[in-house]
């Protein structure tokens, strides 16, 4: 996450125009549009998740290593594309995790809390490292951390037969309470979830992708910028721990709706913000929005899918989200091009 947050600043380091930066970030998002359903379906077909997770870890190491020697825009574009692919493949971690915890809403929220804490350390720490060591030193440290992660990932094991047996037991218990007609009418995922994910990311993600640059025009310290980006994730840690205890099947929808509304308010806030404190306020709002909407969506999809189709439907969800990001980024790029 530290690389994704500071990629725009890294491109500015090469004196790349801000409009081109937005286009490159949009290209990165495009890789996350086309690959999730493909990898998800394939992992469902072979009923394996760990090969994708290990491939992603090794691939990210290779990409970060090449970033150390990136000296021209063409190579950077190629590396961005491959990093996007490995980023998508790494998403199989959540698919496997949700299967292991049997889609329990508490553990899914705890997963997001741990993930958000890692994002906080990465984004905040990245600002400090860039201030002290510059981008080259930053990539060296990032590569070292990635190598450590690879050694841990290699130890992952996947007992597929046990996962399928547990799902079959849950299906049998559910079928005891449903007649045959009701079973045929069950739709795993409501179709309305896809446009909601699309339109939320359409507005939020294009701005979030270049938020470090927007802040750079008002705030001179990379450490402060790193804190503002990272505080988003730190707040999500505590919010997800709380959400894991209070969210239920009955209030799941309200978490999505409120989170959606807060994201719209934060978008206008980013445009109006002019100093550290105003950016801080709207970062708190967007962290609340993300924790509520994203966690509720994950729980909803996990609870309504099985190991035989979970990869596919989570792939559709990710594609809907990233398609909104890609489309919004493209529109943002077109507007910026016309203005500047």
LINZI-V706688 format. One record per backbone hydrogen bond with DSSP energy under -1.0 kcal/mol. CO is the residue of the C=O (numbers start at 1). NH is the residue of the N-H. If there is no record, write none. Layout:
CO | NH
CO | NH
This chain:
1 | 5
2 | 6
6 | 10
7 | 11
8 | 12
9 | 13
11 | 16
12 | 15
17 | 21
18 | 22
19 | 23
20 | 24
21 | 25
22 | 26
23 | 27
24 | 28
25 | 29
26 | 30
27 | 31
30 | 33
30 | 34
31 | 35
35 | 39
36 | 40
37 | 41
38 | 42
39 | 43
40 | 44
41 | 45
42 | 46
43 | 47
43 | 48
49 | 53
50 | 54
51 | 55
52 | 56
53 | 57
54 | 58
55 | 59
56 | 60
57 | 61
58 | 62
59 | 63
60 | 64
61 | 65
62 | 66
63 | 67
66 | 69
72 | 76
73 | 77
74 | 78
75 | 79
76 | 80
77 | 81
78 | 82
79 | 83
80 | 84
81 | 85
82 | 86
83 | 87
84 | 88
85 | 89
86 | 90
88 | 91
89 | 92
90 | 93
92 | 96
93 | 97
94 | 98
95 | 99
96 | 100
97 | 101
98 | 103
101 | 104
104 | 108
105 | 109
106 | 110
107 | 111
108 | 112
109 | 113
110 | 114
111 | 115
112 | 116
113 | 117
114 | 118
115 | 119
116 | 120
117 | 121
118 | 122
119 | 123
120 | 124
121 | 125
122 | 126
123 | 127
124 | 128
125 | 129
126 | 130
127 | 131
128 | 132
129 | 133
130 | 134
134 | 138
135 | 139
136 | 140
137 | 141
138 | 142
139 | 143
140 | 144
141 | 145
142 | 146
143 | 147
144 | 148
145 | 149
146 | 150
147 | 151
148 | 152
149 | 153
150 | 154
153 | 156
158 | 160
159 | 163
160 | 164
161 | 165
162 | 166
163 | 167
164 | 168
165 | 169
166 | 170
167 | 171
168 | 172
169 | 173
170 | 174
171 | 175
172 | 176
174 | 177
175 | 178
179 | 183
180 | 184
181 | 185
190 | 193
191 | 194
192 | 196
193 | 197
194 | 198
195 | 199
196 | 200
197 | 201
198 | 202
199 | 203
200 | 204
204 | 208
205 | 209
208 | 211
210 | 214
211 | 215
212 | 216
213 | 217
215 | 218
215 | 219
221 | 225
222 | 226
223 | 227
224 | 228
225 | 229
226 | 230
227 | 231
230 | 234
231 | 235
232 | 236
233 | 237
234 | 238
235 | 239
236 | 240
237 | 241
238 | 242
239 | 243
240 | 244
242 | 245
242 | 246
243 | 247
251 | 255
252 | 256
253 | 257
254 | 258
255 | 259
256 | 260
257 | 261
258 | 262
259 | 263
260 | 264
261 | 265
262 | 266
263 | 267
264 | 268
265 | 269
266 | 270
267 | 271
268 | 272
269 | 273
275 | 279
276 | 280
277 | 281
278 | 282
279 | 283
280 | 284
281 | 285
282 | 286
283 | 287
284 | 288
285 | 289
286 | 290
287 | 291
288 | 292
289 | 293
290 | 294
291 | 295
292 | 296
293 | 297
294 | 298
295 | 299
296 | 300
297 | 301
298 | 302
299 | 303
300 | 304
306 | 309
306 | 310
309 | 313
310 | 314
311 | 315
312 | 316
313 | 317
314 | 318
315 | 319
316 | 320
317 | 321
318 | 322
319 | 323
320 | 324
321 | 325
322 | 326
323 | 327
324 | 328
325 | 329
326 | 330
327 | 331
328 | 332
329 | 333
330 | 334
331 | 335
332 | 336
333 | 337
334 | 338
335 | 339
336 | 340
